[in-house]
Amino acid sequence: MKTKKYIIAIAIFGGMMFLASAATTYNLDGNQTAKIERGAKLPSHR
């Protein structure tokens, strides 16, 4: 029974850590827009 409680606690803690990292990785406020920056052209293989 103790093992089951520990596993559940670790799963909940892991889920909270995943959600925290996902919230910081992706901007949930929508203030930042995705922008594609154009760099130098790739060299051709001719």
Stockholm file with secondary structure:
# STOCKHOLM 1.0

chainA/1-46         MKTKKYIIAIAIFGGMMFLASAATTYNLDGNQTAKIERGAKLPSHR
#=GR chainA/1-46 SS CHHHHHHHHHHHHHHHHHHHHHHHHSCSSSCSCCCCCCCCCCCCCC
#=GC SS_cons        CHHHHHHHHHHHHHHHHHHHHHHHHSCSSSCSCCCCCCCCCCCCCC
//
